[in-house]
């Protein structure tokens, strides 16, 4: 008897049977993403032009004129979105000692001396084509309050954010919007006393800030 040949045949039969399938799984997949928003600035850079050293006070700060015409912030979303924005000072380390915590830095001169500071103000708000209100939170959205207009945008704090809201209820969270805008102005700009600056060469005002969207 050649029983030895029956074992491989049996194993092959079992293997073939194990490869047979009576059902198949079907997967249905996709990705749901939040509506996207764009933020833009119109009006170009804020430019104080050329300031003569002789126009600077030697022993005290010099106040510069306000720049409050022709600049605006706009937010456009692909669908109604609950969104806010925050201000980031890219020259924070140059803010002069003793200046307001709400001020932003103008950068430093050739000898690394702080040049001065300025503040950003917002006004004339619109949301979805209607007059709107500026709401703020200082706790990442745990509560909200309405700021008067024009309103100074507070120096960057991680938990501080603003929203342009068509609803006047002062303490309610901002509602979703599709588009919003606000005029922007530079005010309270000051230059440090000339005696504290290196005036042997040109000094370039180098204020730089970022306005960043924060989805709620």
C-alpha positions in Angstrom: 0.0 0.0 0.0 1.2 3.5 -0.8 -0.4 5.3 2.0 2.4 7.9 2.0 1.0 9.5 -1.2 -2.5 10.1 0.3 -1.3 12.6 2.9 -0.1 15.4 0.5 -3.3 15.0 -1.5 -5.4 15.4 1.6 -3.4 18.5 2.6 -3.8 20.0 -0.8 -7.5 19.4 -0.7 -7.8 21.1 2.6 -5.7 24.0 1.5 -7.8 24.6 -1.6 -11.0 24.5 0.4 -9.6 27.1 2.9 -8.9 29.6 0.1 -12.6 29.7 -0.9 -14.6 32.7 0.3 -18.4 33.0 0.8 -18.4 36.7 1.5 -16.4 39.9 0.9 -16.1 43.1 3.0 -16.8 46.5 1.4 -15.5 49.8 3.0 -17.0 53.2 2.4 -14.6 56.0 3.4 -14.2 59.8 3.2 -13.0 62.8 5.0 -15.0 65.6 6.5 -13.0 68.9 6.9 -14.1 72.2 8.4 -14.8 75.1 6.1 -11.7 77.0 5.2 -11.2 80.7 5.7 -8.8 83.2 4.1 -7.5 86.3 5.8 -6.1 89.3 3.9 -4.9 92.9 4.4 -5.7 95.6 1.9 -3.9 98.9 1.6 -0.3 97.8 1.7 2.3 98.6 4.4 1.8 101.3 7.0 4.5 103.8 6.1 5.6 106.8 8.2 7.8 108.0 5.4 11.1 109.8 6.1 11.5 111.3 9.6 14.3 113.8 10.1 16.5 113.3 13.2 16.1 117.0 14.0 12.4 116.4 14.4 13.0 114.0 17.3 13.1 115.1 20.8 16.5 114.5 22.4 15.3 113.9 25.9 11.7 112.5 25.6 9.7 110.3 23.3 8.4 111.7 20.0 4.8 110.9 19.0 4.2 110.1 15.4 1.0 111.0 13.5 -1.7 108.3 13.3 -2.0 106.2 10.1 -5.7 105.4 9.8 -6.7 105.6 6.2 -7.0 103.0 3.5 -6.1 99.8 5.4 -8.5 97.0 6.1 -8.6 93.4 7.3 -10.9 90.9 5.6 -11.9 87.3 6.4 -13.6 85.2 3.8 -14.9 81.6 4.5 -16.2 79.0 2.1 -19.2 78.4 4.4 -20.5 80.0 7.6 -17.7 79.4 10.1 -17.1 80.4 13.7 -13.7 82.0 13.5 -11.6 84.6 15.4 -8.2 86.1 15.0 -5.3 87.0 17.2 -2.4 89.5 17.0 1.3 88.3 17.1 4.1 90.8 17.5 7.1 89.7 15.5 9.3 92.4 17.1 8.1 91.8 20.7 11.7 91.7 22.1 12.3 95.2 20.8 9.4 96.8 22.7 11.0 99.6 24.8 11.3 99.1 28.5 8.4 100.8 30.4 6.1 100.9 27.4 2.5 99.7 27.6 1.9 95.9 27.4 -0.4 96.6 24.5 2.4 98.2 22.4 4.2 96.5 19.6 7.9 97.0 18.9 9.4 99.0 16.0 12.6 96.9 16.0 16.1 98.1 16.9 18.7 100.5 15.5 22.2 99.7 14.3 23.4 99.5 17.9 20.6 97.3 19.0 18.7 100.1 20.8 14.9 99.8 20.8 13.5 102.3 18.3 10.0 102.8 19.7 6.5 101.3 19.8 3.0 101.5 18.3 -0.5 100.1 18.7 -3.0 98.6 16.2 -6.6 99.7 16.3 -9.6 98.3 14.6 -12.9 99.9 13.6 -15.8 100.1 11.1 -16.7 96.4 11.2 -18.9 94.5 8.8 -20.1 90.8 9.0 -22.0 89.3 6.1 -22.7 92.8 4.8 -24.1 94.2 8.0 -22.7 96.3 10.8 -20.9 94.2 13.3 -19.3 94.2 16.8 -15.8 93.4 17.9 -15.9 90.7 20.5 -12.9 89.5 22.5 -11.9 86.7 24.7 -8.9 86.5 27.1 -9.3 82.8 28.0 -9.3 81.1 24.6 -13.1 81.3 24.2 -14.3 80.4 27.7 -16.2 83.7 27.8 -16.6 86.8 25.5 -17.1 90.5 25.9 -17.8 93.3 23.4 -15.1 96.0 22.9 -16.0 99.5 22.0 -15.0 101.0 18.6 -12.5 102.0 17.6 -10.8 99.4 19.7 -7.1 98.7 20.4 -6.0 95.2 19.6 -4.2 93.9 22.6 -0.6 92.8 22.3 -0.2 89.1 21.6 -1.3 86.8 24.3 -1.9 83.1 23.5 -5.4 83.0 25.0 -6.5 86.4 23.6 -8.5 86.5 20.4 -11.0 88.7 18.6 -14.1 88.0 16.5 -16.2 90.1 14.2 -19.8 89.3 15.2 -23.1 90.6 13.8 -24.9 89.8 17.1 -24.8 92.6 19.7 -25.2 90.3 22.8 -22.1 91.3 24.7 -21.4 88.0 26.4 -22.5 85.5 23.8 -20.0 83.5 21.7 -19.6 84.9 18.1 -21.9 83.2 15.5 -20.6 81.7 12.3 -19.9 84.2 9.5 -19.0 83.8 5.8 -17.2 87.1 5.4 -16.1 90.0 7.7 -14.0 93.1 7.6 -12.5 95.8 9.8 -10.6 98.9 9.1 -7.1 99.0 10.7 -5.1 102.0 12.0 -1.7 102.6 13.6 -2.0 104.9 16.6 0.0 105.9 19.7 3.3 105.4 17.8 6.3 106.9 19.6 10.0 107.0 18.9 12.5 106.8 21.8 14.5 109.9 22.7 17.1 110.7 20.1 19.8 110.6 22.9 19.1 106.9 23.3 19.4 106.0 19.6 22.3 105.6 17.3 21.6 108.4 14.9 24.9 108.2 13.1 23.2 106.1 10.3 19.7 105.7 9.0 17.3 104.1 11.4 14.6 101.9 9.7 11.3 101.5 11.5 10.8 97.8 11.3 7.5 97.0 12.9 6.1 93.6 11.9 3.0 91.8 13.2 1.0 88.8 12.1 -2.8 88.5 12.3 -3.6 84.8 12.6 -7.0 83.0 12.2 -8.2 81.0 15.2 -11.1 78.6 14.5 -13.5 78.2 17.4 
